[in-house]
């Protein structure tokens, strides 16, 4: 069921599926992409109510030029309150995984667990970027169908605010103090090097690290069955 959540006069598109009284929110990547995580939602919505949304400026959500990470987190909180959710499992893919991690650091009491899927870590490493672009140019990358074009301004502001966020002096200490059970899922054949996600795993006291062998960045396109099993195995550890 689609609903629009109004935040400061901007309509944020959301979709909720499932009928359980436990909630998961899924954050798409980019930043600047429309929602593309329906296949991931379908893996778990028989056990959870799964909320997907489009960041302001993306897809069906309104535009106002205010697209930084703090605004995205504020919008997520407005979505939580709209659906009368006390606490939820926060998940995301790629940059959405980073957004989920940041949300959990801002709102630990509302975060029951974290799904960190193919995230790029808390780094702005030049060698990582060079390797990523070289791998992408050499190997290429299969992409899911996007219903709407990406928004370059959302991408620019989102990445800028993320780079500012990861310069927080206490960042690594704050990550190491997150108590939420966390699944860090990496694609073995991701053109984006996995070591930043592995660093986060090393920092977090309650994190599980899973590699999907042979999978690329959009894991479900080729390894949906294995991804589904890993998600459900992990979520089975979270009390319902």
N, C-alpha and C positions, 0 to 999 in steps of 0.2 A: 504494500500500500504506500503510495507516494503522499508526502506531506511537505508543505513549505513552512519553515520556521523563520519567523521575523526577528531579526537582530538589528537594532538601531535603524529600522526602516528598510533593511536589506533582506530579501527573501532567500533563504538557504534551502536548496532542494535536498530532501531526504527520502529514503525508502526503507521501510521496515518489513521484514519477512520472518515467519515463525510465530509461535504463540506461547513460548515458554516465559517464565517470569525471571529468567536470567538473560542478561543482555550483553551483546558484543557490538562494538562500533568498529567499522573498517574504514581506513583512510587511504585513498588513492595516492599515487605518486605524482611525479613531475619535478617540482610543484607546477601546477598549471593544467593538469590533465582533468578531463571529466572522469566520472566514476567508470571503472572497468572491472570491478571486483565481484560482480554477481556470481561468476563461477565459484569463487571462494566462499561466498555466503551460502551457496547451495550445498556445500560440503558439511555444514554444521547447523543449518537452520531447523533441522528436525529436533534439536536439543536446546537451541537458544533462539531468542529473538535477535535478529541481526539487523543493525542499522547501517546503511551506507549513506554517504552525503557527498555533495560537491562543494568544494571550497568556494568562497565568494569569488566571483570573476570567472568561474569555470562552469561549462555546460549550462545547466538550467538555473543556476544560482545567479543572484543579482550582482551588479558591478558597481563599485564605488571608488576604485583606485586604491583601496586600503587592503593590501594583500600580504602583510607580514605574518610571521609565525605566531606572534602573540594574538593577533586578530583571529587566526584560524583556531587557536586553542580556546579563545573566548567564544567563538561560534560553536565549538564542540560542547562547551559547558551549557550553552543555551539549548542545544539539542538534547542534552541529558535531562535538563529540567523540563523541557517540553514533553518528553516521554515519561516523566515522573520516575526516573531511574535514580536510585540511591547510589549504587556503584555498579561498575561494568568492567568487562574485559576490553581492553583497548588494543586494537591491532591495526597494522598497516603494511603496505608493500612499498619498497624502494624509499623515496622521500617520505611517503606516508608512514613507513616504519619509524623514521626519525621523528616525525611529528608525534607519533604515538609515545615514543620514549620521552619527548619533551613534555607532553601532556601529563604523563605519569609523574614526572619530577615536579610539575606545578601542582598537581592534584593527586597526591599519593593516597589520600583517604577515599577517593572515588574510584581508584584503580584496583581491581581484584587480581588482574593478571595482564601480561603484555604479550602480544604476538608480533614479533619483530621479523618480518619476512623480506629477505633480500635487501636489507638496508645498507647504506653506505658508511655508517659509522660516524663518529664525532671527529672528523678530520677534514682538513683542507689541504691535503698533501699533493704537491705538484707531480711527484713521481706516480702516485696513484692515478691522477688524471691523465697523464701521458700514456700509461699502460692501458687504461680504459679505452681511450680514443684509438690507440693502436689496435687493440683487440677488436673493437667495434668495426673499424675499417677493414680489418683482415677477415674476420669471421662473419660479420653482420649480426642481425638480431631480429628474430621473429617477434612481431608485435600483436597484441590483441586488437580486436576491432574497437575503435573509438567512435562513439556516436557524434562527438563534437570536436572541433579543432582545439588544440591547446592554446593557452593564453600566455604569450611571451612576457607580459608585464607581471603576471602572477609568478612566473618562473623567476624573473629577475628579483622581485622583492622577497619572495620566499627564500631563495638561496642566500641573498644578502643578509636577511635576518637570521638565518641558520648559522652563517659564518660568524656573526656577532655573538650569537648564543653560545657557540662552542668555545669562545674565548673567555667565558666565565672562569675566574681563577679557581673556584671550588668545584668545577664541573666533574672531574673524575671522582672526587670525594663524594659528591652528591649521587653519582651513579652507583658507587659502591655501597651506598646506604639505602638504595631502593630495595625494599623487602618483597615486592610483588614477584610472584612466580612468573618466569619469563621463558618463552620459547624463541630462540634465535635460529631461524631457518635460512640456510644458505643453499644456493644452487651451485653445484660443483663446476659447471661449465659457464657460469656467469662471466660475461666479458668485463664486468666490474670486479676487481680483485676483492677477495673475501676477508682479507686480514683485518680491516677495520671492525667488521662485525664480530670477528673472533676476539678482538681486544675487548669489546663490550662484554662478551661472555666471560672473559677472564676477570673483569671488574665486578660483575654482579654476583651476589651470594646465592641467589636462587634461580639461576639461569641454566637452561638446557640448550645445548648446541646440536643441531641436526643438519646433516648435509644430504641433499637429494642428488644422488649420483647420476650424471649424464644430463641433468636439467640445466636450462638456461634461465635468464633473469625472470621471465614470466613462467614460473614453474608449472602451473596448471595446464599450459598449452600442450605439454608433452608428457607430464608425469602427474596427472591429476589424481590417479588412484593412490600413488605413494604419498603425495602431499596430503590428501584427505586422511589417510591412515595416521600420518604423523600428527596432524592437527587434532584429530579425535583422541589419539592416545594421550597427548599432552592435556587437552581439555578435560579428559577423564580424571586427571589429578586435581582439578579445581573443584572444591565442594559446590554442589548444586543447591 
